[in-house]
Amino acid sequence: MAPNLNHSNLGQVVSVRGSVVDIRFENHLPPIYSLLRTGQESQIAIEVLAQLDTHRVRGIALTPTQGLARGMVVEDTGGPLMAPVGKGILARMFDVFGNSIDREPEPTEIQYRSVHRAPPSLARRSTKSEIFETGIKIIDVLLPLERGGKAGLFGGAGVGKTVLLTEMIHNMIGHHQGVSIFCGIGERCREGEELYREMKEAGVLPNMGMVFGQMNEPPGSRFRVGHAALTMAEYFRDDEHRDVLLLIDNIFRFIQAGSEVSGLMGQMPSRLGYQPTMGTELSRLEERIANTDSGAITSIQAVYVPADDFTDPAAVHTFSHLSASIVLSRKRASEGLYPAIDPLQSNSKMATPGTIDERHYRIAQEVRRTLAQYAELKDIIAMLGLEQLSMTDRKVVARARRLERFLTQPFFTTEQFSGLKGQLVSRKDALDGCERILRDEFKDYPEHALYMIGKIEDAQDQARSDKPPV
């Protein structure tokens, strides 16, 4: 819903180049980020991004520009793009303009706020470091997430970023009495529909709001949908003092949309064709995600890595904002080790003795060391075979292979595909399991007994059944 149109400030379209529109105003120029409307029933929305001279502004269309022609009248709405906030957005799905797209009646109990907001001041930020449990063993043991922090799920296409995000929503809404906001930036439309249906069936929709800017929408719309979702999240943090889980799928599409906007606006591209302002644009979005004295916005973001190249500027810039980087590996996915997280490439700044307790730190380091030793021995095993290793090395390999299998987990969101019942495992149970494997308590168990189980006690039942899981 647009603010009241200010009919005193009318302009005229002077040129249209794809999504870029130049407009001439005779009275006064609208400020940067003003929202302009034109077309039949004002259905074409344009955001001002540059003032060219005393009478002309250049804007980027947030809607398709079919039917837009030179000479058409443009109305200045008198304000920026607005996002809906309030309790009424929960259990609903919106587009970038705050229109509901779930075929339900228009929401009530909402107000509108500008999507362009400043990050919280340093004085308001909280300096406490707290662990945010996810119920996923490999994350809670090796890569603990921070409450009010930002975690990135890095991976190429098809390695399980969206599945992991969906599982986290499922686990967290049930256990943290907070609010979740899901933001789909430039993703497939079926993913939005599936997520909505799954969340409804799981009964977690009443504490969740969704905002989508699909792949087929213009770059201007995809570029602003993240800001709209953040404005919704900030309302729950600042006005209602609740903890918010903000899930973004996919932050790379935000950078990609910014690159398209930049190219359309005629800016000179920088390294690998990305926009010269990529760092600033990403910081404007990321710095608003923060832990304050009134509540916390914890963000988990999927990051598509182009061609699995982690030196790509989009991946490098995103890394710099995160407190935890969860790297998904195509090799582990091909081996059936789900979630396909590479424990040696992933890291978290929370995995320090000052934040997690001494025992947790010791077990995590021992698990990492064992897996790293196994990675080094793989070449020798491939060339000479397991028999050529010393007894000590053989024990390391046996422990590492059992740890790898224990750190897999059946997900609630994949029950219908895998036929395995989803498991939520507490951090204590996950640590106990790793510690017992490191002490060789399970050296006589077949490896498959530890694959796709929850707690370590489930291995006994799996071993009795004496057949590998499907």
LUMLO-368346 format. One record per residue (C-alpha): residue in one letter; x, y negated, z negated; residue number from 0. Coordinates in nm, 3 decimals. Example, Ala and Ser with C-alpha at 12.3 -4.5 7.8 and 13.67 -1.06 7.14 Angstrom:
<'A'; <1.230; 0.450; -0.780>; 0>
<'S'; <1.367; 0.106; -0.714>; 1>
***
This chain:
<'M'; <0.000; 0.000; 0.000>; 0>
<'A'; <0.145; -0.337; 0.101>; 1>
<'P'; <0.138; -0.649; -0.115>; 2>
<'N'; <-0.104; -0.925; -0.012>; 3>
<'L'; <0.000; -1.064; 0.324>; 4>
<'N'; <0.124; -1.419; 0.326>; 5>
<'H'; <-0.051; -1.555; 0.634>; 6>
<'S'; <0.127; -1.890; 0.611>; 7>
<'N'; <0.452; -1.735; 0.735>; 8>
<'L'; <0.400; -1.580; 1.078>; 9>
<'G'; <0.668; -1.485; 1.328>; 10>
<'Q'; <0.692; -1.350; 1.680>; 11>
<'V'; <0.876; -1.043; 1.813>; 12>
<'V'; <1.153; -1.157; 2.052>; 13>
<'S'; <1.325; -0.822; 2.121>; 14>
<'V'; <1.281; -0.449; 2.046>; 15>
<'R'; <1.572; -0.207; 2.081>; 16>
<'G'; <1.461; 0.130; 1.944>; 17>
<'S'; <1.419; 0.074; 1.570>; 18>
<'V'; <1.591; -0.268; 1.574>; 19>
<'V'; <1.354; -0.563; 1.604>; 20>
<'D'; <1.444; -0.933; 1.630>; 21>
<'I'; <1.175; -1.174; 1.509>; 22>
<'R'; <1.152; -1.553; 1.540>; 23>
<'F'; <1.002; -1.758; 1.254>; 24>
<'E'; <0.927; -2.127; 1.296>; 25>
<'N'; <0.848; -2.224; 0.931>; 26>
<'H'; <1.103; -2.051; 0.709>; 27>
<'L'; <1.307; -1.733; 0.733>; 28>
<'P'; <1.205; -1.439; 0.513>; 29>
<'P'; <1.482; -1.338; 0.268>; 30>
<'I'; <1.693; -1.023; 0.320>; 31>
<'Y'; <1.500; -0.700; 0.232>; 32>
<'S'; <1.162; -0.871; 0.294>; 33>
<'L'; <0.900; -0.636; 0.435>; 34>
<'L'; <0.728; -0.755; 0.754>; 35>
<'R'; <0.421; -0.600; 0.914>; 36>
<'T'; <0.291; -0.608; 1.270>; 37>
<'G'; <0.086; -0.405; 1.521>; 38>
<'Q'; <-0.277; -0.299; 1.502>; 39>
<'E'; <-0.391; -0.281; 1.137>; 40>
<'S'; <-0.034; -0.383; 1.040>; 41>
<'Q'; <0.082; -0.023; 1.071>; 42>
<'I'; <0.438; -0.107; 1.186>; 43>
<'A'; <0.664; -0.198; 0.892>; 44>
<'I'; <0.999; -0.375; 0.940>; 45>
<'E'; <1.262; -0.451; 0.674>; 46>
<'V'; <1.477; -0.762; 0.722>; 47>
<'L'; <1.849; -0.674; 0.717>; 48>
<'A'; <2.011; -0.984; 0.872>; 49>
<'Q'; <1.940; -1.352; 0.936>; 50>
<'L'; <2.084; -1.428; 1.280>; 51>
<'D'; <2.036; -1.807; 1.292>; 52>
<'T'; <1.799; -2.075; 1.161>; 53>
<'H'; <1.495; -1.916; 1.325>; 54>
<'R'; <1.568; -1.548; 1.390>; 55>
<'V'; <1.594; -1.241; 1.167>; 56>
<'R'; <1.692; -0.886; 1.261>; 57>
<'G'; <1.511; -0.599; 1.094>; 58>
<'I'; <1.499; -0.223; 1.105>; 59>
<'A'; <1.162; -0.054; 1.157>; 60>
<'L'; <1.057; 0.189; 0.882>; 61>
<'T'; <0.787; 0.335; 1.108>; 62>
<'P'; <0.789; 0.440; 1.476>; 63>
<'T'; <0.787; 0.139; 1.709>; 64>
<'Q'; <0.557; 0.276; 1.981>; 65>
<'G'; <0.329; -0.001; 2.103>; 66>
<'L'; <0.552; -0.283; 1.975>; 67>
<'A'; <0.604; -0.553; 2.238>; 68>
<'R'; <0.763; -0.896; 2.266>; 69>
<'G'; <0.534; -1.179; 2.167>; 70>
<'M'; <0.344; -0.979; 1.904>; 71>
<'V'; <0.264; -1.163; 1.582>; 72>
<'V'; <0.455; -1.052; 1.271>; 73>
<'E'; <0.336; -1.123; 0.915>; 74>
<'D'; <0.573; -1.172; 0.622>; 75>
<'T'; <0.435; -0.974; 0.325>; 76>
<'G'; <0.614; -1.210; 0.087>; 77>
<'G'; <0.807; -0.933; -0.091>; 78>
<'P'; <1.028; -0.626; -0.047>; 79>
<'L'; <0.927; -0.262; 0.005>; 80>
<'M'; <0.733; -0.145; -0.303>; 81>
<'A'; <0.716; 0.201; -0.464>; 82>
<'P'; <0.431; 0.331; -0.684>; 83>
<'V'; <0.517; 0.390; -1.052>; 84>
<'G'; <0.316; 0.517; -1.348>; 85>
<'K'; <0.158; 0.835; -1.480>; 86>
<'G'; <-0.058; 0.855; -1.168>; 87>
<'I'; <0.238; 0.966; -0.951>; 88>
<'L'; <0.275; 1.298; -1.135>; 89>
<'A'; <0.153; 1.610; -0.951>; 90>
<'R'; <0.143; 1.401; -0.632>; 91>
<'M'; <0.343; 1.375; -0.309>; 92>
<'F'; <0.424; 1.040; -0.142>; 93>
<'D'; <0.596; 0.893; 0.160>; 94>
<'V'; <0.839; 0.600; 0.146>; 95>
<'F'; <0.552; 0.344; 0.136>; 96>
<'G'; <0.380; 0.509; -0.159>; 97>
<'N'; <0.099; 0.658; 0.053>; 98>
<'S'; <-0.012; 0.998; -0.080>; 99>
<'I'; <0.056; 1.277; 0.173>; 100>
<'D'; <-0.094; 1.572; -0.018>; 101>
<'R'; <-0.454; 1.534; 0.112>; 102>
<'E'; <-0.572; 1.438; -0.236>; 103>
<'P'; <-0.763; 1.117; -0.325>; 104>
<'E'; <-0.560; 0.796; -0.361>; 105>
<'P'; <-0.384; 0.794; -0.702>; 106>
<'T'; <-0.510; 0.573; -0.985>; 107>
<'E'; <-0.323; 0.437; -1.289>; 108>
<'I'; <-0.030; 0.314; -1.081>; 109>
<'Q'; <0.144; -0.016; -1.023>; 110>
<'Y'; <0.399; -0.115; -0.757>; 111>
<'R'; <0.761; -0.218; -0.807>; 112>
<'S'; <1.038; -0.322; -0.570>; 113>
<'V'; <1.265; -0.039; -0.455>; 114>
<'H'; <1.564; -0.276; -0.475>; 115>
<'R'; <1.664; -0.287; -0.841>; 116>
<'A'; <1.991; -0.351; -1.023>; 117>
<'P'; <2.161; -0.066; -1.211>; 118>
<'P'; <2.139; -0.081; -1.594>; 119>
<'S'; <2.396; -0.314; -1.753>; 120>
<'L'; <2.700; -0.168; -1.929>; 121>
<'A'; <2.561; -0.280; -2.266>; 122>
<'R'; <2.251; -0.058; -2.218>; 123>
<'R'; <2.439; 0.255; -2.114>; 124>
<'S'; <2.480; 0.545; -2.354>; 125>
<'T'; <2.827; 0.689; -2.412>; 126>
<'K'; <2.712; 1.019; -2.564>; 127>
<'S'; <2.804; 1.335; -2.375>; 128>
<'E'; <2.549; 1.613; -2.406>; 129>
<'I'; <2.520; 1.947; -2.229>; 130>
<'F'; <2.219; 1.999; -2.003>; 131>
<'E'; <2.135; 2.372; -1.998>; 132>
<'T'; <2.000; 2.516; -1.673>; 133>
<'G'; <1.945; 2.885; -1.761>; 134>
<'I'; <2.178; 2.983; -1.473>; 135>
<'K'; <2.473; 3.181; -1.611>; 136>
<'I'; <2.755; 3.075; -1.378>; 137>
<'I'; <2.665; 2.704; -1.416>; 138>
<'D'; <2.617; 2.703; -1.795>; 139>
<'V'; <2.942; 2.898; -1.860>; 140>
<'L'; <3.186; 2.754; -1.604>; 141>
<'L'; <3.033; 2.425; -1.484>; 142>
<'P'; <2.818; 2.281; -1.766>; 143>
<'L'; <2.606; 1.987; -1.648>; 144>
<'E'; <2.582; 1.655; -1.832>; 145>
<'R'; <2.257; 1.507; -1.960>; 146>
<'G'; <2.229; 1.179; -1.772>; 147>
<'G'; <2.504; 1.285; -1.532>; 148>
<'K'; <2.516; 1.356; -1.162>; 149>
<'A'; <2.587; 1.701; -1.023>; 150>
<'G'; <2.639; 1.780; -0.657>; 151>
<'L'; <2.562; 2.107; -0.478>; 152>
<'F'; <2.806; 2.118; -0.188>; 153>
<'G'; <2.772; 2.361; 0.099>; 154>
<'G'; <2.718; 2.404; 0.470>; 155>
<'A'; <2.390; 2.509; 0.628>; 156>
<'G'; <2.213; 2.815; 0.489>; 157>
<'V'; <2.423; 2.892; 0.178>; 158>
<'G'; <2.142; 2.831; -0.073>; 159>
<'K'; <2.146; 2.463; -0.181>; 160>
<'T'; <1.767; 2.420; -0.167>; 161>
<'V'; <1.702; 2.756; -0.340>; 162>
<'L'; <1.934; 2.656; -0.627>; 163>
<'L'; <1.763; 2.315; -0.658>; 164>
<'T'; <1.419; 2.477; -0.664>; 165>
<'E'; <1.531; 2.724; -0.931>; 166>
<'M'; <1.660; 2.439; -1.149>; 167>
<'I'; <1.325; 2.260; -1.123>; 168>
<'H'; <1.148; 2.579; -1.227>; 169>
<'N'; <1.378; 2.641; -1.525>; 170>
<'M'; <1.398; 2.284; -1.650>; 171>
<'I'; <1.039; 2.174; -1.643>; 172>
<'G'; <0.949; 2.475; -1.854>; 173>
<'H'; <1.219; 2.407; -2.113>; 174>
<'H'; <1.292; 2.032; -2.116>; 175>
<'Q'; <0.979; 1.834; -2.186>; 176>
<'G'; <1.073; 1.570; -1.936>; 177>
<'V'; <0.960; 1.459; -1.593>; 178>
<'S'; <1.098; 1.571; -1.257>; 179>
<'I'; <1.111; 1.359; -0.944>; 180>
<'F'; <1.194; 1.543; -0.623>; 181>
<'C'; <1.325; 1.334; -0.335>; 182>
<'G'; <1.347; 1.491; 0.011>; 183>
<'I'; <1.568; 1.283; 0.239>; 184>
<'G'; <1.564; 1.386; 0.604>; 185>
<'E'; <1.481; 1.749; 0.530>; 186>
<'R'; <1.260; 1.994; 0.715>; 187>
<'C'; <0.887; 1.934; 0.667>; 188>
<'R'; <0.822; 2.304; 0.589>; 189>
<'E'; <1.056; 2.275; 0.286>; 190>
<'G'; <0.838; 2.001; 0.140>; 191>
<'E'; <0.520; 2.200; 0.195>; 192>
<'E'; <0.675; 2.520; 0.050>; 193>
<'L'; <0.812; 2.338; -0.254>; 194>
<'Y'; <0.475; 2.176; -0.325>; 195>
<'R'; <0.299; 2.513; -0.302>; 196>
<'E'; <0.560; 2.696; -0.515>; 197>
<'M'; <0.554; 2.430; -0.787>; 198>
<'K'; <0.173; 2.439; -0.791>; 199>
<'E'; <0.172; 2.819; -0.827>; 200>
<'A'; <0.438; 2.804; -1.101>; 201>
<'G'; <0.223; 2.551; -1.292>; 202>
<'V'; <0.499; 2.288; -1.316>; 203>
<'L'; <0.341; 2.030; -1.084>; 204>
<'P'; <0.173; 1.824; -1.363>; 205>
<'N'; <0.517; 1.701; -1.476>; 206>
<'M'; <0.653; 1.635; -1.130>; 207>
<'G'; <0.636; 1.367; -0.861>; 208>
<'M'; <0.757; 1.412; -0.503>; 209>
<'V'; <0.872; 1.166; -0.237>; 210>
<'F'; <0.952; 1.273; 0.117>; 211>
<'G'; <1.111; 1.112; 0.421>; 212>
<'Q'; <1.118; 1.390; 0.680>; 213>
<'M'; <1.374; 1.457; 0.953>; 214>
<'N'; <1.150; 1.319; 1.227>; 215>
<'E'; <1.098; 0.981; 1.056>; 216>
<'P'; <1.293; 0.673; 1.168>; 217>
<'P'; <1.635; 0.616; 1.004>; 218>
<'G'; <1.506; 0.307; 0.817>; 219>
<'S'; <1.246; 0.519; 0.637>; 220>
<'R'; <1.497; 0.796; 0.547>; 221>
<'F'; <1.740; 0.530; 0.426>; 222>
<'R'; <1.493; 0.386; 0.174>; 223>
<'V'; <1.321; 0.701; 0.041>; 224>
<'G'; <1.600; 0.758; -0.214>; 225>
<'H'; <1.553; 0.406; -0.354>; 226>
<'A'; <1.177; 0.464; -0.381>; 227>
<'A'; <1.232; 0.788; -0.579>; 228>
<'L'; <1.480; 0.613; -0.811>; 229>
<'T'; <1.230; 0.336; -0.882>; 230>
<'M'; <0.977; 0.602; -0.991>; 231>
<'A'; <1.239; 0.772; -1.210>; 232>
<'E'; <1.344; 0.441; -1.372>; 233>
<'Y'; <0.985; 0.376; -1.481>; 234>
<'F'; <0.974; 0.699; -1.685>; 235>
<'R'; <1.319; 0.632; -1.833>; 236>
<'D'; <1.276; 0.262; -1.917>; 237>
<'D'; <0.902; 0.223; -1.984>; 238>
<'E'; <0.808; 0.565; -2.124>; 239>
<'H'; <1.151; 0.654; -2.276>; 240>
<'R'; <1.142; 1.003; -2.128>; 241>
<'D'; <1.420; 1.212; -1.981>; 242>
<'V'; <1.397; 1.243; -1.605>; 243>
<'L'; <1.540; 1.508; -1.375>; 244>
<'L'; <1.595; 1.357; -1.030>; 245>
<'L'; <1.655; 1.610; -0.754>; 246>
<'I'; <1.777; 1.482; -0.420>; 247>
<'D'; <1.782; 1.705; -0.113>; 248>
<'N'; <1.994; 1.596; 0.072>; 249>
<'I'; <2.228; 1.304; -0.008>; 250>
<'F'; <2.421; 1.357; 0.318>; 251>
<'R'; <2.102; 1.270; 0.509>; 252>
<'F'; <2.095; 0.939; 0.321>; 253>
<'I'; <2.448; 0.863; 0.442>; 254>
<'Q'; <2.353; 0.982; 0.791>; 255>
<'A'; <2.047; 0.753; 0.798>; 256>
<'G'; <2.270; 0.461; 0.683>; 257>
<'S'; <2.510; 0.543; 0.966>; 258>
<'E'; <2.224; 0.533; 1.218>; 259>
<'V'; <2.096; 0.202; 1.078>; 260>
<'S'; <2.448; 0.057; 1.086>; 261>
<'G'; <2.499; 0.164; 1.448>; 262>
<'L'; <2.161; 0.023; 1.552>; 263>
<'M'; <2.245; -0.308; 1.380>; 264>
<'G'; <2.563; -0.328; 1.587>; 265>
<'Q'; <2.822; -0.284; 1.310>; 266>
<'M'; <3.165; -0.150; 1.405>; 267>
<'P'; <3.193; 0.215; 1.293>; 268>
<'S'; <3.478; 0.317; 1.063>; 269>
<'R'; <3.644; 0.656; 1.006>; 270>
<'L'; <3.478; 0.947; 1.192>; 271>
<'G'; <3.197; 0.718; 1.310>; 272>
<'Y'; <3.053; 0.648; 0.964>; 273>
<'Q'; <2.929; 0.301; 0.871>; 274>
<'P'; <3.190; 0.060; 0.726>; 275>
<'T'; <2.959; -0.006; 0.428>; 276>
<'M'; <2.912; 0.363; 0.332>; 277>
<'G'; <3.084; 0.328; -0.007>; 278>
<'T'; <2.873; 0.027; -0.107>; 279>
<'E'; <2.543; 0.181; 0.006>; 280>
<'L'; <2.609; 0.506; -0.179>; 281>
<'S'; <2.718; 0.317; -0.494>; 282>
<'R'; <2.399; 0.107; -0.493>; 283>
<'L'; <2.198; 0.427; -0.508>; 284>
<'E'; <2.420; 0.633; -0.741>; 285>
<'E'; <2.490; 0.365; -1.003>; 286>
<'R'; <2.119; 0.337; -1.083>; 287>
<'I'; <2.126; 0.700; -1.201>; 288>
<'A'; <2.239; 0.656; -1.561>; 289>
<'N'; <2.203; 0.751; -1.925>; 290>
<'T'; <2.071; 0.451; -2.125>; 291>
<'D'; <1.963; 0.380; -2.483>; 292>
<'S'; <1.600; 0.454; -2.386>; 293>
<'G'; <1.636; 0.778; -2.190>; 294>
<'A'; <1.839; 0.956; -1.923>; 295>
<'I'; <1.810; 1.023; -1.553>; 296>
<'T'; <1.994; 1.347; -1.482>; 297>
<'S'; <2.047; 1.395; -1.113>; 298>
<'I'; <2.120; 1.709; -0.913>; 299>
<'Q'; <2.194; 1.640; -0.550>; 300>
<'A'; <2.236; 1.877; -0.258>; 301>
<'V'; <2.519; 1.764; -0.031>; 302>
<'Y'; <2.541; 1.910; 0.318>; 303>
<'V'; <2.908; 1.942; 0.416>; 304>
<'P'; <2.950; 1.897; 0.793>; 305>
<'A'; <3.124; 2.206; 0.942>; 306>
<'D'; <3.224; 2.310; 0.584>; 307>
<'D'; <3.490; 2.033; 0.595>; 308>
<'F'; <3.535; 1.893; 0.243>; 309>
<'T'; <3.764; 1.614; 0.372>; 310>
<'D'; <3.471; 1.459; 0.562>; 311>
<'P'; <3.422; 1.097; 0.437>; 312>
<'A'; <3.059; 1.170; 0.337>; 313>
<'A'; <3.170; 1.454; 0.105>; 314>
<'V'; <3.471; 1.256; -0.028>; 315>
<'H'; <3.262; 0.948; -0.117>; 316>
<'T'; <2.994; 1.161; -0.285>; 317>
<'F'; <3.255; 1.354; -0.492>; 318>
<'S'; <3.369; 1.028; -0.654>; 319>
<'H'; <3.027; 0.968; -0.817>; 320>
<'L'; <2.973; 1.313; -0.968>; 321>
<'S'; <3.033; 1.455; -1.315>; 322>
<'A'; <3.005; 1.812; -1.180>; 323>
<'S'; <3.072; 1.953; -0.833>; 324>
<'I'; <2.913; 2.288; -0.756>; 325>
<'V'; <3.062; 2.430; -0.435>; 326>
<'L'; <2.862; 2.698; -0.253>; 327>
<'S'; <3.066; 2.945; -0.052>; 328>
<'R'; <2.958; 3.113; 0.271>; 329>
<'K'; <3.193; 3.405; 0.193>; 330>
<'R'; <3.025; 3.478; -0.142>; 331>
<'A'; <2.681; 3.449; 0.020>; 332>
<'S'; <2.785; 3.706; 0.282>; 333>
<'E'; <2.894; 3.941; -0.002>; 334>
<'G'; <2.549; 3.911; -0.162>; 335>
<'L'; <2.684; 3.731; -0.472>; 336>
<'Y'; <2.395; 3.490; -0.541>; 337>
<'P'; <2.398; 3.211; -0.648>; 338>
<'A'; <2.690; 3.181; -0.401>; 339>
<'I'; <2.887; 2.939; -0.622>; 340>
<'D'; <3.265; 2.945; -0.581>; 341>
<'P'; <3.386; 2.922; -0.944>; 342>
<'L'; <3.745; 2.830; -0.848>; 343>
<'Q'; <3.651; 2.538; -0.621>; 344>
<'S'; <3.375; 2.403; -0.846>; 345>
<'N'; <3.443; 2.189; -1.152>; 346>
<'S'; <3.275; 1.987; -1.426>; 347>
<'K'; <3.414; 1.708; -1.640>; 348>
<'M'; <3.209; 1.850; -1.930>; 349>
<'A'; <3.421; 2.169; -1.942>; 350>
<'T'; <3.667; 2.020; -2.193>; 351>
<'P'; <3.727; 2.122; -2.557>; 352>
<'G'; <3.598; 1.784; -2.677>; 353>
<'T'; <3.253; 1.837; -2.524>; 354>
<'I'; <3.185; 2.209; -2.534>; 355>
<'D'; <3.286; 2.406; -2.842>; 356>
<'E'; <3.622; 2.584; -2.873>; 357>
<'R'; <3.479; 2.933; -2.808>; 358>
<'H'; <3.296; 2.827; -2.492>; 359>
<'Y'; <3.609; 2.654; -2.359>; 360>
<'R'; <3.827; 2.960; -2.434>; 361>
<'I'; <3.585; 3.204; -2.263>; 362>
<'A'; <3.541; 2.975; -1.958>; 363>
<'Q'; <3.919; 2.940; -1.914>; 364>
<'E'; <3.970; 3.317; -1.951>; 365>
<'V'; <3.698; 3.387; -1.690>; 366>
<'R'; <3.858; 3.138; -1.448>; 367>
<'R'; <4.205; 3.286; -1.507>; 368>
<'T'; <4.080; 3.641; -1.444>; 369>
<'L'; <3.899; 3.540; -1.123>; 370>
<'A'; <4.204; 3.343; -1.002>; 371>
<'Q'; <4.435; 3.642; -1.064>; 372>
<'Y'; <4.194; 3.865; -0.871>; 373>
<'A'; <4.193; 3.617; -0.580>; 374>
<'E'; <4.576; 3.638; -0.568>; 375>
<'L'; <4.573; 4.020; -0.579>; 376>
<'K'; <4.318; 4.053; -0.295>; 377>
<'D'; <4.590; 4.029; -0.025>; 378>
<'I'; <4.796; 4.305; -0.186>; 379>
<'I'; <4.484; 4.524; -0.222>; 380>
<'A'; <4.395; 4.465; 0.146>; 381>
<'M'; <4.745; 4.567; 0.264>; 382>
<'L'; <4.852; 4.840; 0.019>; 383>
<'G'; <4.535; 4.951; -0.158>; 384>
<'L'; <4.427; 4.936; -0.523>; 385>
<'E'; <4.647; 5.235; -0.617>; 386>
<'Q'; <4.968; 5.038; -0.561>; 387>
<'L'; <4.884; 4.789; -0.837>; 388>
<'S'; <5.017; 4.820; -1.190>; 389>
<'M'; <4.777; 4.936; -1.463>; 390>
<'T'; <4.760; 4.579; -1.599>; 391>
<'D'; <4.663; 4.440; -1.259>; 392>
<'R'; <4.405; 4.714; -1.210>; 393>
<'K'; <4.240; 4.615; -1.537>; 394>
<'V'; <4.231; 4.250; -1.420>; 395>
<'V'; <4.064; 4.356; -1.093>; 396>
<'A'; <3.807; 4.569; -1.278>; 397>
<'R'; <3.724; 4.282; -1.517>; 398>
<'A'; <3.703; 4.025; -1.236>; 399>
<'R'; <3.473; 4.240; -1.022>; 400>
<'R'; <3.242; 4.300; -1.320>; 401>
<'L'; <3.245; 3.929; -1.406>; 402>
<'E'; <3.156; 3.839; -1.045>; 403>
<'R'; <2.859; 4.073; -1.058>; 404>
<'F'; <2.748; 3.964; -1.405>; 405>
<'L'; <2.749; 3.599; -1.288>; 406>
<'T'; <2.489; 3.681; -1.021>; 407>
<'Q'; <2.129; 3.628; -1.125>; 408>
<'P'; <1.781; 3.702; -0.987>; 409>
<'F'; <1.586; 3.377; -0.936>; 410>
<'F'; <1.220; 3.310; -1.005>; 411>
<'T'; <1.191; 3.127; -0.673>; 412>
<'T'; <1.317; 3.428; -0.473>; 413>
<'E'; <1.108; 3.701; -0.643>; 414>
<'Q'; <0.889; 3.744; -0.335>; 415>
<'F'; <1.195; 3.807; -0.111>; 416>
<'S'; <1.419; 4.010; -0.342>; 417>
<'G'; <1.159; 4.206; -0.536>; 418>
<'L'; <1.363; 4.137; -0.852>; 419>
<'K'; <1.200; 3.960; -1.145>; 420>
<'G'; <1.354; 3.615; -1.213>; 421>
<'Q'; <1.570; 3.575; -1.525>; 422>
<'L'; <1.643; 3.273; -1.742>; 423>
<'V'; <1.957; 3.326; -1.953>; 424>
<'S'; <2.058; 3.107; -2.246>; 425>
<'R'; <2.414; 2.973; -2.265>; 426>
<'K'; <2.476; 3.186; -2.577>; 427>
<'D'; <2.372; 3.510; -2.401>; 428>
<'A'; <2.578; 3.422; -2.091>; 429>
<'L'; <2.890; 3.356; -2.306>; 430>
<'D'; <2.838; 3.677; -2.504>; 431>
<'G'; <2.820; 3.876; -2.179>; 432>
<'C'; <3.139; 3.723; -2.037>; 433>
<'E'; <3.326; 3.775; -2.365>; 434>
<'R'; <3.225; 4.144; -2.385>; 435>
<'I'; <3.333; 4.204; -2.023>; 436>
<'L'; <3.670; 4.037; -2.094>; 437>
<'R'; <3.710; 4.271; -2.395>; 438>
<'D'; <3.666; 4.569; -2.157>; 439>
<'E'; <3.347; 4.687; -2.328>; 440>
<'F'; <3.194; 4.765; -1.987>; 441>
<'K'; <3.496; 4.920; -1.815>; 442>
<'D'; <3.321; 5.260; -1.798>; 443>
<'Y'; <3.002; 5.116; -1.648>; 444>
<'P'; <2.962; 5.123; -1.269>; 445>
<'E'; <2.996; 4.776; -1.114>; 446>
<'H'; <2.639; 4.781; -0.979>; 447>
<'A'; <2.507; 4.805; -1.336>; 448>
<'L'; <2.608; 4.440; -1.390>; 449>
<'Y'; <2.473; 4.311; -1.055>; 450>
<'M'; <2.161; 4.089; -1.056>; 451>
<'I'; <2.082; 4.126; -1.427>; 452>
<'G'; <1.997; 3.868; -1.695>; 453>
<'K'; <2.152; 3.940; -2.035>; 454>
<'I'; <2.443; 4.183; -2.063>; 455>
<'E'; <2.218; 4.432; -2.249>; 456>
<'D'; <2.028; 4.486; -1.921>; 457>
<'A'; <2.341; 4.659; -1.784>; 458>
<'Q'; <2.266; 4.963; -2.001>; 459>
<'D'; <1.921; 5.006; -1.841>; 460>
<'Q'; <2.068; 4.951; -1.494>; 461>
<'A'; <2.341; 5.210; -1.558>; 462>
<'R'; <2.084; 5.465; -1.678>; 463>
<'S'; <1.883; 5.422; -1.360>; 464>
<'D'; <2.214; 5.514; -1.185>; 465>
<'K'; <2.124; 5.359; -0.854>; 466>
<'P'; <2.240; 5.025; -0.712>; 467>
<'P'; <1.972; 4.751; -0.694>; 468>
<'V'; <1.818; 4.681; -0.355>; 469>
***
